Amino acid sequence: MLLPVVGLVGVALCGLLVVALATVRVGVLAVVIGVIAAVVPVAVVTAAFLWIDRWEPEPAKLLLLTFLWGACVATLSALLINDTAETVGDLLLGSGNGGKVSAVVSAPLVEELMKAVPVVVILWRRSHEFDGVVDGIVYAGFSAAGFAFTENIYYFGRAFAEQGFGDGLSSGVVAAFILRGVLSPFAHPLFTVLTGIGLGIAAQSHGRALRVLLPLAAYVAAVCLHALWNASAVLGGATAFLNVYFLIMVPMFVGVFLLVLWQRRREQRIIAAALPSMAAAGWIARSEIDLLADLKERRRWRRLARRESGRAAARAVAEYQAGVTELAFLRRRPFSEERQQELVDVVRASRAEAVRLATAGRTG
């Protein structure tokens, strides 16, 4: 019990330090304005990753911890190391050049590494929660969303402290919000998602070399894309920035989105293919195969349970559906009989609870 408590305390301290540093640099009011402005893009980004995670929702506590790591620990680590790199750069290359070194070299290397840490830890310590590319995308996206949230607070706050709300689209909080909150809210998640994809593929690979080389290659790709994005903003001017944005970032975003759609359909096919054998084994009812093979039917089932029998029944149905999904994914790769029996017990218990609550709701 001590390790999780120590971890949470450490994350909280990092968060407090980040807030304190931001407050010292830009002031309390600017931080408050930054928080208000940063809430909108982070809400959109996290909602998008929750949508991706619909078939097999990851544990809420892991998603929250991943987000907090990105928002607190990764941000503080990057802030300290990038500031050090900027200082060293100024000493070696002359005043004003350290910021360029920090943005183009230090920030991509450090930030992508720190954002990837919780994804690697989950794959290592909770491998049964990591089923492939979609899980890698979701965990990486939540870590990056937390990082971007805290970073946006500082950037929006600094814009307010220096130029207020601005005089249009050229300065102030409004301009910063359009650039970071409207045009590029998925920038940080897109970089880190590349690492998540590499880890997701590695999770499905059997060769030891691939399990090491694929994540490393994906990390290098994330660093290069991040460095290119920062260089276009710091070194290239408006034209270079727009070229990188429209010719590289937008196509990359569309490509990842298409990959997500393909992976979601693949997950649906895996589940649909596994359901008949699960019904034959007596783990689920045959009448529920169609209900479990379609996301809309699953959602309709939960809504019906909630309307007729209450929230507890809806939660039991959701737990049943999640257990069926995990069992379907488990059976497509080598697994232990112990883990299978554990999931079978979860499926049976949650279904029995849902039936009990539904019966009580009808008779009550």
C-alpha positions as CSV (number, residue, x, y, z in Angstrom):
1,M,0.0,0.0,0.0
2,L,3.0,2.3,0.6
3,L,4.2,2.5,-3.0
4,P,0.9,3.9,-4.5
5,V,0.6,6.5,-1.7
6,V,4.2,7.6,-2.2
7,G,3.6,7.8,-6.0
8,L,0.5,9.9,-5.6
9,V,2.2,12.2,-3.1
10,G,5.1,12.6,-5.5
11,V,2.8,13.5,-8.4
12,A,0.9,16.0,-6.3
13,L,4.1,17.7,-5.2
14,C,5.2,17.9,-8.8
15,G,1.9,19.5,-9.7
16,L,2.2,22.0,-6.9
17,L,5.7,22.9,-8.0
18,V,4.6,23.4,-11.6
19,V,1.7,25.7,-10.4
20,A,4.1,27.6,-8.1
21,L,6.7,28.1,-10.9
22,A,4.0,29.3,-13.3
23,T,2.6,31.7,-10.7
24,V,6.0,33.2,-10.0
25,R,6.6,33.7,-13.7
26,V,3.3,35.2,-14.8
27,G,1.2,35.9,-11.7
28,V,-1.9,34.4,-10.1
29,L,-4.5,36.1,-12.4
30,A,-2.6,35.0,-15.5
31,V,-2.5,31.4,-14.3
32,V,-6.3,31.5,-13.6
33,I,-6.9,32.8,-17.2
34,G,-4.6,30.1,-18.5
35,V,-6.5,27.4,-16.7
36,I,-9.8,28.6,-18.0
37,A,-8.5,28.8,-21.6
38,A,-6.7,25.4,-21.3
39,V,-9.8,23.5,-20.2
40,V,-11.5,23.7,-23.6
41,P,-8.8,22.0,-25.7
42,V,-8.0,19.3,-23.1
43,A,-11.7,18.4,-22.8
44,V,-11.9,17.9,-26.6
45,V,-8.7,15.9,-26.7
46,T,-9.6,13.6,-23.8
47,A,-13.1,13.1,-25.2
48,A,-11.5,12.0,-28.5
49,F,-9.3,9.4,-26.8
50,L,-12.2,8.1,-24.7
51,W,-14.1,7.7,-28.0
52,I,-11.2,5.7,-29.4
53,D,-11.3,3.5,-26.2
54,R,-15.0,2.5,-26.5
55,W,-14.6,-1.2,-27.3
56,E,-12.4,-2.0,-24.3
57,P,-12.4,0.9,-21.9
58,E,-9.1,1.1,-20.0
59,P,-9.3,1.3,-16.1
60,A,-10.3,4.8,-15.2
61,K,-7.6,5.0,-12.5
62,L,-4.8,4.1,-15.0
63,L,-6.1,6.8,-17.4
64,L,-6.2,9.3,-14.6
65,L,-2.7,8.5,-13.3
66,T,-1.4,8.6,-16.9
67,F,-2.9,12.1,-17.4
68,L,-1.6,13.3,-14.0
69,W,1.9,12.0,-14.8
70,G,1.9,14.0,-18.1
71,A,0.4,17.1,-16.4
72,C,2.7,17.1,-13.3
73,V,5.8,14.9,-13.4
74,A,6.5,15.1,-17.2
75,T,5.9,18.8,-17.3
76,L,8.1,19.6,-14.3
77,S,10.9,17.4,-15.5
78,A,10.8,18.9,-19.0
79,L,10.6,22.4,-17.5
80,L,13.7,21.9,-15.4
81,I,15.8,20.2,-18.1
82,N,14.7,22.5,-20.9
83,D,15.6,25.6,-18.8
84,T,19.0,24.1,-18.0
85,A,19.5,23.4,-21.8
86,E,18.5,27.0,-22.6
87,T,21.0,28.4,-20.0
88,V,23.8,26.2,-21.3
89,G,23.0,27.1,-24.9
90,D,23.1,30.8,-24.1
91,L,26.6,30.3,-22.5
92,L,28.0,28.3,-25.4
93,L,26.3,29.9,-28.4
94,G,25.5,33.4,-27.2
95,S,22.5,35.0,-25.6
96,G,19.2,34.2,-27.3
97,N,20.4,31.0,-28.9
98,G,19.7,28.8,-25.9
99,G,16.0,29.0,-26.4
100,K,16.4,27.6,-29.9
101,V,18.5,24.7,-28.7
102,S,16.0,24.0,-26.0
103,A,13.0,24.1,-28.4
104,V,14.6,22.1,-31.2
105,V,16.8,19.6,-29.4
106,S,16.1,19.4,-25.6
107,A,12.3,19.7,-25.6
108,P,11.6,16.9,-28.2
109,L,14.0,14.5,-26.6
110,V,13.0,15.1,-23.0
111,E,9.3,15.7,-23.4
112,E,8.7,12.6,-25.6
113,L,10.7,10.5,-23.2
114,M,8.8,11.7,-20.1
115,K,5.4,11.4,-21.8
116,A,6.1,7.8,-22.8
117,V,7.2,6.7,-19.3
118,P,3.7,5.8,-18.0
119,V,2.8,3.9,-21.2
120,V,6.0,1.8,-20.9
121,V,5.3,1.1,-17.2
122,I,1.7,0.0,-17.9
123,L,3.0,-2.3,-20.7
124,W,5.6,-3.7,-18.3
125,R,3.6,-4.0,-15.1
126,R,0.0,-4.4,-16.3
127,S,0.5,-6.2,-19.6
128,H,-3.0,-7.8,-19.3
129,E,-4.4,-4.3,-19.7
130,F,-2.4,-3.6,-22.9
131,D,-4.0,-5.4,-25.8
132,G,-2.4,-3.6,-28.8
133,V,-2.2,-0.5,-30.9
134,V,-5.5,1.1,-29.6
135,D,-4.4,0.8,-26.0
136,G,-1.0,2.3,-26.9
137,I,-2.7,5.2,-28.6
138,V,-5.1,5.8,-25.7
139,Y,-2.5,5.8,-22.9
140,A,0.0,7.8,-24.9
141,G,-2.8,10.3,-25.8
142,F,-3.8,10.8,-22.1
143,S,-0.2,11.3,-21.0
144,A,0.3,13.9,-23.8
145,A,-3.1,15.5,-23.1
146,G,-2.0,16.1,-19.5
147,F,1.3,17.5,-20.6
148,A,-0.4,19.8,-23.1
149,F,-2.9,21.0,-20.5
150,T,-0.2,22.2,-18.1
151,E,1.9,23.7,-20.9
152,N,-1.1,25.5,-22.3
153,I,-1.8,27.0,-18.9
154,Y,1.6,28.5,-18.9
155,Y,1.5,29.7,-22.5
156,F,-1.9,31.2,-22.2
157,G,-1.0,32.8,-18.9
158,R,2.2,34.3,-20.3
159,A,0.3,35.7,-23.3
160,F,-2.2,37.3,-20.9
161,A,0.6,38.7,-18.6
162,E,2.4,40.2,-21.6
163,Q,-0.4,41.4,-23.9
164,G,-3.7,40.8,-22.1
165,F,-6.5,39.4,-24.2
166,G,-4.9,40.9,-27.3
167,D,-6.1,43.1,-30.1
168,G,-7.4,40.5,-32.5
169,L,-5.5,37.5,-34.0
170,S,-2.0,38.8,-33.7
171,S,-1.3,38.9,-29.9
172,G,-2.6,38.0,-26.5
173,V,-4.6,35.1,-25.1
174,V,-7.0,35.1,-28.1
175,A,-4.2,34.6,-30.6
176,A,-2.5,31.9,-28.4
177,F,-5.8,30.1,-28.0
178,I,-6.4,30.0,-31.7
179,L,-2.9,28.7,-32.4
180,R,-2.7,26.1,-29.6
181,G,-6.3,25.4,-28.7
182,V,-8.0,25.5,-32.2
183,L,-5.3,24.8,-34.8
184,S,-3.1,22.4,-32.9
185,P,-4.8,20.9,-29.8
186,F,-3.7,17.4,-30.9
187,A,0.0,18.4,-31.6
188,H,1.5,16.9,-28.4
189,P,-0.8,13.9,-28.5
190,L,0.1,13.3,-32.1
191,F,3.8,13.2,-31.3
192,T,3.4,10.8,-28.4
193,V,0.8,8.6,-30.1
194,L,3.6,7.6,-32.5
195,T,5.5,6.1,-29.5
196,G,2.2,4.6,-28.3
197,I,1.7,2.9,-31.7
198,G,5.2,1.4,-31.5
199,L,4.5,0.1,-28.0
200,G,1.2,-1.3,-29.1
201,I,2.7,-3.2,-32.0
202,A,5.5,-4.4,-29.7
203,A,2.9,-5.7,-27.2
204,Q,1.6,-8.1,-29.9
205,S,5.1,-9.1,-31.1
206,H,6.8,-12.3,-30.0
207,G,10.4,-11.5,-31.0
208,R,12.4,-9.9,-28.2
209,A,14.3,-7.8,-30.7
210,L,11.1,-6.4,-32.1
211,R,9.7,-5.6,-28.7
212,V,12.7,-3.4,-28.1
213,L,13.4,-1.9,-31.5
214,L,9.9,-1.0,-32.5
215,P,9.3,1.3,-29.5
216,L,12.7,2.9,-29.9
217,A,12.0,3.5,-33.6
218,A,8.6,5.0,-32.7
219,Y,10.2,7.2,-30.1
220,V,12.7,8.5,-32.6
221,A,9.9,9.3,-35.0
222,A,8.0,11.2,-32.3
223,V,11.1,13.2,-31.4
224,C,11.8,14.0,-35.1
225,L,8.2,15.2,-35.7
226,H,8.2,17.2,-32.5
227,A,11.6,18.8,-33.4
228,L,10.3,19.6,-36.9
229,W,7.2,21.3,-35.4
230,N,9.2,23.3,-33.0
231,A,11.8,24.3,-35.6
232,S,9.2,25.5,-38.0
233,A,7.8,27.8,-35.3
234,V,11.2,29.0,-33.8
235,L,13.4,29.1,-36.9
236,G,11.3,29.0,-40.0
237,G,8.9,31.9,-39.7
238,A,5.2,31.9,-40.6
239,T,5.6,30.4,-44.1
240,A,7.7,27.4,-42.9
241,F,5.3,26.9,-40.0
242,L,2.2,26.8,-42.3
243,N,4.0,24.5,-44.7
244,V,4.8,22.0,-41.9
245,Y,1.3,22.3,-40.5
246,F,-0.5,21.6,-43.7
247,L,1.9,19.4,-45.5
248,I,3.1,17.2,-42.6
249,M,1.0,17.6,-39.5
250,V,-2.4,17.5,-41.0
251,P,-1.6,14.4,-43.2
252,M,-0.1,12.7,-40.2
253,F,-3.2,13.5,-38.1
254,V,-5.4,12.1,-40.9
255,G,-3.2,9.0,-41.1
256,V,-3.4,8.3,-37.4
257,F,-7.2,8.9,-37.5
258,L,-7.6,6.4,-40.3
259,L,-5.4,3.9,-38.4
260,V,-7.7,4.3,-35.4
261,L,-10.8,3.6,-37.4
262,W,-9.2,0.5,-38.9
263,Q,-8.1,-0.7,-35.5
264,R,-11.6,-0.1,-34.1
265,R,-13.2,-2.2,-36.9
266,R,-10.5,-4.9,-36.3
267,E,-11.4,-5.0,-32.6
268,Q,-15.1,-5.4,-33.5
269,R,-14.2,-8.3,-35.8
270,I,-12.1,-10.0,-33.1
271,I,-15.0,-9.7,-30.6
272,A,-17.7,-10.8,-33.0
273,A,-15.6,-13.9,-34.0
274,A,-15.0,-14.9,-30.4
275,L,-18.6,-14.6,-29.2
276,P,-20.0,-17.8,-30.7
277,S,-17.3,-20.0,-29.0
278,M,-17.9,-18.1,-25.7
279,A,-21.6,-18.9,-26.0
280,A,-20.8,-22.5,-26.7
281,A,-18.7,-22.6,-23.6
282,G,-21.6,-21.3,-21.5
283,W,-19.9,-18.0,-20.6
284,I,-22.5,-15.8,-22.3
285,A,-26.0,-16.4,-23.5
286,R,-26.5,-17.0,-27.3
287,S,-29.3,-14.4,-27.3
288,E,-26.7,-11.8,-26.3
289,I,-24.3,-12.3,-29.2
290,D,-25.8,-9.6,-31.4
291,L,-26.0,-7.2,-28.4
292,L,-22.3,-7.7,-27.6
293,A,-21.1,-7.5,-31.2
294,D,-22.1,-3.9,-31.9
295,L,-21.3,-0.7,-30.0
296,K,-24.7,0.8,-30.6
297,E,-26.4,-2.3,-29.2
298,R,-24.2,-2.2,-26.2
299,R,-25.0,1.4,-25.5
300,R,-28.7,0.8,-26.0
301,W,-28.5,-2.2,-23.6
302,R,-26.9,0.0,-20.9
303,R,-29.4,2.8,-21.3
304,L,-32.3,0.3,-21.1
305,A,-30.8,-1.2,-17.9
306,R,-30.4,2.2,-16.4
307,R,-33.9,3.3,-17.3
308,E,-35.6,0.2,-16.0
309,S,-33.4,-0.9,-13.1
310,G,-31.2,2.0,-12.1
311,R,-27.6,3.0,-12.3
312,A,-26.3,0.0,-10.5
313,A,-27.8,-2.3,-13.1
314,A,-26.3,-0.2,-15.9
315,R,-22.8,-0.4,-14.2
316,A,-23.2,-4.2,-13.9
317,V,-24.1,-4.5,-17.6
318,A,-21.1,-2.3,-18.5
319,E,-18.8,-4.4,-16.4
320,Y,-20.2,-7.5,-18.1
321,Q,-19.6,-6.1,-21.5
322,A,-16.0,-5.0,-20.6
323,G,-15.3,-8.5,-19.2
324,V,-16.6,-10.2,-22.4
325,T,-14.4,-7.9,-24.5
326,E,-11.3,-8.7,-22.4
327,L,-12.0,-12.4,-22.6
328,A,-12.4,-12.1,-26.4
329,F,-9.0,-10.4,-26.7
330,L,-7.3,-12.8,-24.3
331,R,-8.3,-15.8,-26.4
332,R,-6.6,-14.5,-29.6
333,R,-3.1,-14.9,-28.1
334,P,-1.2,-17.2,-25.8
335,F,-2.7,-16.9,-22.3
336,S,-2.7,-18.6,-18.9
337,E,-5.6,-20.7,-17.8
338,E,-5.6,-18.8,-14.5
339,R,-6.1,-15.4,-16.3
340,Q,-8.9,-16.9,-18.5
341,Q,-10.7,-18.3,-15.4
342,E,-10.4,-15.0,-13.7
343,L,-12.1,-13.2,-16.6
344,V,-14.7,-15.9,-16.9
345,D,-15.5,-15.4,-13.2
346,V,-15.8,-11.7,-13.8
347,V,-18.1,-12.2,-16.7
348,R,-20.4,-14.6,-14.9
349,A,-20.5,-12.5,-11.7
350,S,-21.3,-9.3,-13.5
351,R,-24.0,-10.9,-15.6
352,A,-25.5,-12.5,-12.5
353,E,-25.5,-9.1,-10.8
354,A,-27.1,-7.4,-13.8
355,V,-29.8,-10.1,-14.0
356,R,-30.5,-9.8,-10.2
357,L,-30.8,-6.0,-10.4
358,A,-33.0,-6.2,-13.5
359,T,-35.3,-8.7,-11.8
360,A,-35.4,-6.6,-8.6
361,G,-36.3,-3.6,-10.7
362,R,-39.2,-5.3,-12.4
363,T,-40.6,-6.7,-9.2
364,G,-39.9,-3.6,-7.1
